């Protein structure tokens, strides 16, 4: 799934009415499984000047990058984090870890040949789904519109939570980003 959809869905599930801090915590948690990709790719592309083809076709699949991705996409680690947050009774940490875990649950079935080792450190196994959120050859032509619709429903739910103008502004930006990214994948990269 695209990152904006993760933020909207994670916050819609883990957020509560009139509690903007909980919504922000959920958005932060939903971002974390993708954060290392943004950091690694951003440094490689914009600071080191590495060609995008090398970044996304070689570095992305390198052992070093896949190790980082395994850590921040581990059901084991995120599940332990959620269990600890529930044990300690920390609502912000529950929202953070819960949204991170939701992110993984949504990504798991939607990565064909670019998945992560979701069961690290127990296993390096990577599920190769028959579906992809971005690759038209693996169903993105119908998965991506469903993702966009789910993100829109999540944005509406969050809007109705009435968590203040900053949250509402973020919702608009995230939804616009989700729709733009979906269009880009389908019409520019997915063919």
SVG drawing of the C-alpha trace seen along z (x, -y; Angstrom):
<svg xmlns="http://www.w3.org/2000/svg" viewBox="-18 -24 45 43">
<polyline fill="none" stroke="black" stroke-width="0.4" points="0.0,0.0 1.0,-3.6 2.2,-5.4 -0.6,-8.0 -3.2,-5.2 -1.4,-3.6 -1.5,-6.8 -5.2,-7.4 -6.2,-3.9 -4.0,-3.4 -5.3,-6.7 -8.9,-5.9 -8.7,-2.6 -6.6,-3.6 -7.8,-7.2 -10.6,-8.5 -13.0,-11.4 -11.6,-14.7 -8.2,-13.2 -5.7,-14.7 -2.7,-13.4 -3.9,-9.8 -4.5,-10.4 -1.0,-11.9 0.5,-9.0 -1.3,-6.5 -0.1,-8.4 3.5,-8.3 3.2,-4.5 1.7,-3.9 4.6,-5.8 7.4,-3.9 7.5,-0.7 8.1,-2.8 10.4,-5.4 13.6,-3.5 12.8,-3.2 12.3,-7.0 15.5,-7.6 17.7,-5.2 16.3,-6.1 16.3,-9.8 20.0,-9.8 20.9,-7.6 19.0,-9.7 19.4,-13.3 22.6,-13.3 24.7,-10.6 23.2,-11.2 22.7,-7.5 20.7,-6.7 17.0,-5.8 17.3,-2.6 20.2,-1.4 18.4,-2.5 15.2,-0.7 16.5,2.3 19.7,3.1 20.1,1.3 16.4,2.0 17.0,5.7 20.5,5.7 21.1,7.7 21.8,4.5 18.6,2.7 16.5,5.9 17.9,6.4 16.7,2.9 13.3,3.5 13.0,6.8 13.5,5.0 11.0,2.3 8.4,4.5 8.5,7.4 5.2,8.7 7.2,10.0 8.7,6.7 5.5,4.6 3.4,7.2 5.7,7.2 5.5,3.4 1.7,3.4 1.6,6.0 4.0,3.9 1.9,0.8 -1.3,2.6 0.4,4.1 1.6,0.6 -1.7,-1.0 -0.2,-3.7 -2.9,-4.9 -0.5,-6.9 1.9,-3.9 -1.1,-1.6 -2.1,-3.9 1.4,-4.0 2.1,-0.3 -1.4,0.7 -1.2,-1.5 2.3,-0.1 0.9,3.4 -2.1,2.5 0.4,1.2 2.1,4.6 -1.2,6.5 -2.2,4.4 1.2,4.7 1.6,8.4 -0.9,9.4 -0.1,6.6 3.6,7.1 4.3,9.5 8.1,9.4 9.1,6.6 7.9,7.9 9.6,7.9 10.7,10.5 7.7,9.9 8.6,12.7 12.2,11.5 14.0,12.4 12.4,15.9 12.5,16.2 13.9,14.5 11.0,15.9 9.3,13.4 5.7,14.0 5.4,13.4 1.8,12.4 -0.1,12.9 -1.3,9.4 0.5,6.0 -0.7,2.5 1.4,1.0 2.1,3.6 -0.7,3.9 0.6,7.3 -0.5,8.5 -3.8,6.9 -3.0,3.2 -5.6,2.1 -8.3,3.1 -6.3,3.2 -5.2,-0.5 -8.7,-1.9 -9.9,0.2 -7.0,-1.2 -7.9,-4.7 -11.5,-4.1 -10.5,-2.7 -8.2,-5.6 -11.1,-8.0 -13.4,-6.2 -10.7,-6.4 -10.3,-10.2 -14.0,-10.7 -14.0,-8.8 -11.1,-10.8 -12.8,-14.1 -15.8,-13.1 -13.7,-12.5 -13.4,-16.3 -9.8,-16.4 -9.1,-19.9 -8.0,-22.0 -4.4,-20.6 -5.6,-17.0 -8.2,-18.0 -5.5,-19.8 -3.3,-16.7 -6.2,-14.5 -6.7,-16.6 -3.0,-16.5 -2.8,-12.8 -5.8,-12.0 -4.6,-14.2 -1.2,-12.4 -2.8,-9.0 -4.9,-9.8 -1.9,-11.3 0.3,-8.4 -2.3,-5.8 -2.8,-7.6 1.0,-7.8 1.5,-4.1 -1.3,-3.0 -0.7,-5.3 3.0,-6.0 4.7,-3.0 2.2,-0.2 2.1,0.3"/>
</svg>
